[in-house]
Amino acid sequence: DQQVKQNSPSLSVQEGRISILNCDYTNSMFDYFLWYKKYPAEGPTFLISISSIKDKNEDGRFTVFLNKSAKHLSLHIVPSQPGDSAVYFCAAELAGRRALTFGSGTRLQVQP
Amino acid sequence: SAVISQKPSRDICQRGTSLTIQCQVDSQVTMMFWYRQQPGQSLTLIATANQGSEATYESGFVIDKFPISRPNLTFSTLTVSNMSPEDSSIYLCSARGVQGPMNTEAFFGQGTRLTVV
């Protein structure tokens, strides 16, 4: 039973346009959500996070939106750059547990 | 932030043998975890490494197969025992603090790519 789902295995966008990566979850006890970027042969790198008490968090080109009623979050990257090409993982945390449950990842390709 | 050094970065092992992966964090952290990423799949939590006591394993993972040590706050090892080709995966060490604001991210090592032949 996959509690965190990323239904799009891949996404391709043009440089300068917006990239939108989506994530759905099933466990209503998750109270903290994170996005990670992963390049080949490297460990995941933290991008941005959001608490369940918020619906939006912004950091530079990256914005995460959380819709609790729909159990859905999304990561917006504006403008997209070729260096953003990587696999993006959505992760969720149960209150106080600190370990993370990951989605299956979305491979983003930003075309120059 | 924290820097996590993991070694080896990759290895090719014969079935039936064991491999120990080391993880060193450059600062004292409260929690350390081990994850596995099988080919084309997501990261799956193997266990939480507890300092000075037995690790806490997730469903589907057992101590006999994946013994874990954590002798101090900054170091942990994961052993993959009696390996089979199904153990071929990337194994990742992660560290996280509990101090500070709630929005504290987890840091990851670069991973150990294990191939069992």
Interface residues (C-beta under 8 A of the other chain):
Chain A: Q2 V4 Y32 L34 Y36 A41 E42 G43 P44 T45 F46 S49 S51 F89 A91 R98 A99 L100 T101 F102 G103 S104 G105
Chain B: I4 Q6 S9 M31 F33 Y35 Q41 S42 L43 T44 L45 T48 L92 S94 R96 V98 M102 N103 E105 A106 F107 F108 G109 Q110 G111 R113
